[in-house]
């Protein structure tokens, strides 16, 4: 057991002496985590989608503006008219919206379909539109009961009613205990698993292949080390390398990117350790099968075969 630990610790110490190791272990994966996490940040979240909607407000009076504010408060992603093609649905406010409401007449808000849009997005927009209409009618009813005089509703009175704290509130949450990961919660686990597998395969295979070619393995076999201890020591050294990368990214994700590691951190850590053991074992296997270490890291060269006439036509002419 002591020989296995000595081989693993020595491999880790020698590997961390190279400055290029830190680039592939920390710098490059961290850059991918940042850019992919930043790109995955969008309007809303996967568990609380905000489909884009275009609002055509033909009303120039105050109720049209207040209704737009109410739509925004319902987590609507309101598009600019120049981005009409990306809208999932179109909401059209009529020009006589304010005047008909002030005359206590019904006014209809149109909900128009847009081509090439998903039904799920349309359903979310429709639900939020209904909630905005109910909230708007509630504010109008509260303002009307406060004055009891027709035709005296103004923008200031209505906004004063909207600014009051709600006596009754509804706490609505999305189904499921855990939200769908997005942003850094999405990019860090994926890049950690990808680079952990890639680094242990490449570094393990290249190191074992180079030691075989340079005669290091032969010199080790002179010592009282069995083949099993040698193989297990190499795998143990790669596992230590994986542990360094795992601890670094879990710490960075927790304190820098504020990644939700969840309540099952011990189980996640155990899974990553088993994954590092498998990747390290595959790296040792690759290094034992490949003769040269540069073949582990380089892509295979493409061989271009010339057609038969390129070989025989010059001879026929001569």
ChimeraX attribute file (.defattr): number of C-alpha atoms within 10 A of each C-alpha:
attribute: neighborCount
match mode: 1-to-1
recipient: residues
	/A:1	8
	/A:2	9
	/A:3	15
	/A:4	20
	/A:5	16
	/A:6	14
	/A:7	20
	/A:8	23
	/A:9	19
	/A:10	13
	/A:11	20
	/A:12	18
	/A:13	12
	/A:14	9
	/A:15	18
	/A:16	13
	/A:17	10
	/A:18	10
	/A:19	9
	/A:20	11
	/A:21	14
	/A:22	14
	/A:23	12
	/A:24	14
	/A:25	23
	/A:26	15
	/A:27	13
	/A:28	12
	/A:29	19
	/A:30	20
	/A:31	12
	/A:32	15
	/A:33	25
	/A:34	16
	/A:35	13
	/A:36	17
	/A:37	18
	/A:38	14
	/A:39	13
	/A:40	18
	/A:41	14
	/A:42	12
	/A:43	14
	/A:44	14
	/A:45	15
	/A:46	15
	/A:47	14
	/A:48	14
	/A:49	17
	/A:50	20
	/A:51	24
	/A:52	22
	/A:53	24
	/A:54	24
	/A:55	22
	/A:56	17
	/A:57	17
	/A:58	13
	/A:59	17
	/A:60	13
	/A:61	14
	/A:62	15
	/A:63	20
	/A:64	19
	/A:65	15
	/A:66	16
	/A:67	17
	/A:68	17
	/A:69	13
	/A:70	20
	/A:71	23
	/A:72	14
	/A:73	12
	/A:74	17
	/A:75	16
	/A:76	24
	/A:77	20
	/A:78	18
	/A:79	18
	/A:80	13
	/A:81	12
	/A:82	8
	/A:83	11
	/A:84	16
	/A:85	14
	/A:86	16
	/A:87	23
	/A:88	22
	/A:89	26
	/A:90	21
	/A:91	19
	/A:92	17
	/A:93	21
	/A:94	18
	/A:95	16
	/A:96	16
	/A:97	22
	/A:98	20
	/A:99	15
	/A:100	14
	/A:101	16
	/A:102	17
	/A:103	10
	/A:104	11
	/A:105	11
	/A:106	10
	/A:107	15
	/A:108	12
	/A:109	14
	/A:110	13
	/A:111	16
	/A:112	13
	/A:113	14
	/A:114	17
	/A:115	11
	/A:116	10
	/A:117	15
	/A:118	12
	/A:119	12
	/A:120	12
	/A:121	17
	/A:122	20
	/A:123	13
	/A:124	15
	/A:125	27
	/A:126	15
	/A:127	11
	/A:128	19
	/A:129	19
	/A:130	13
	/A:131	15
	/A:132	21
	/A:133	15
	/A:134	12
	/A:135	17
	/A:136	19
	/A:137	13
	/A:138	14
	/A:139	16
	/A:140	20
	/A:141	12
	/A:142	14
	/A:143	20
	/A:144	17
	/A:145	9
	/A:146	11
	/A:147	12
	/A:148	9
	/A:149	9
	/A:150	10
	/A:151	12
	/A:152	11
	/A:153	15
	/A:154	12
	/A:155	13
	/A:156	10
	/A:157	16
	/A:158	20
	/A:159	13
	/A:160	11
	/A:161	17
	/A:162	19
	/A:163	9
	/A:164	8
	/A:165	8
	/A:166	9
	/A:167	5
	/A:168	6
	/A:169	7
	/A:170	6
	/A:171	5
	/A:172	6
	/A:173	8
	/A:174	9
	/A:175	8
	/A:176	8
	/A:177	7
	/A:178	9
	/A:179	12
	/A:180	12
	/A:181	16
	/A:182	20
	/A:183	21
	/A:184	23
	/A:185	20
	/A:186	17
	/A:187	22
	/A:188	25
	/A:189	17
	/A:190	13
	/A:191	18
	/A:192	21
	/A:193	14
	/A:194	12
	/A:195	18
	/A:196	24
	/A:197	20
	/A:198	16
	/A:199	21
	/A:200	26
	/A:201	26
	/A:202	20
	/A:203	22
	/A:204	30
	/A:205	28
	/A:206	25
	/A:207	22
	/A:208	26
	/A:209	26
	/A:210	20
	/A:211	17
	/A:212	19
	/A:213	14
	/A:214	12
	/A:215	10
	/A:216	12
	/A:217	15
	/A:218	12
	/A:219	11
	/A:220	14
	/A:221	12
	/A:222	9
	/A:223	8
	/A:224	9
	/A:225	12
	/A:226	14
	/A:227	11
	/A:228	10
	/A:229	17
	/A:230	18
	/A:231	18
	/A:232	20
	/A:233	23
	/A:234	27
	/A:235	28
	/A:236	24
	/A:237	25
	/A:238	29
	/A:239	26
	/A:240	19
	/A:241	26
	/A:242	25
	/A:243	18
	/A:244	14
	/A:245	20
	/A:246	20
	/A:247	12
	/A:248	13
	/A:249	22
	/A:250	19
	/A:251	14
	/A:252	15
	/A:253	20
	/A:254	13
	/A:255	10
	/A:256	10
	/A:257	17
	/A:258	12
	/A:259	21
	/A:260	12
	/A:261	13
	/A:262	9
	/A:263	8
	/A:264	8
	/A:265	12
	/A:266	10
	/A:267	10
	/A:268	12
	/A:269	15
	/A:270	11
	/A:271	12
	/A:272	18
	/A:273	17
	/A:274	12
	/A:275	17
	/A:276	26
	/A:277	22
	/A:278	16
	/A:279	24
	/A:280	31
	/A:281	23
	/A:282	19
	/A:283	28
	/A:284	25
	/A:285	18
	/A:286	20
	/A:287	26
	/A:288	20
	/A:289	11
	/A:290	17
	/A:291	16
	/A:292	20
	/A:293	22
	/A:294	13
	/A:295	14
	/A:296	21
	/A:297	13
	/A:298	8
	/A:299	8
	/A:300	8
	/A:301	6
	/A:302	6
	/A:303	6
	/A:304	6
	/A:305	6
	/A:306	8
	/A:307	8
	/A:308	8
	/A:309	10
	/A:310	9
	/A:311	10
	/A:312	10
	/A:313	10
	/A:314	9
	/A:315	9
	/A:316	8
	/A:317	6
	/A:318	5
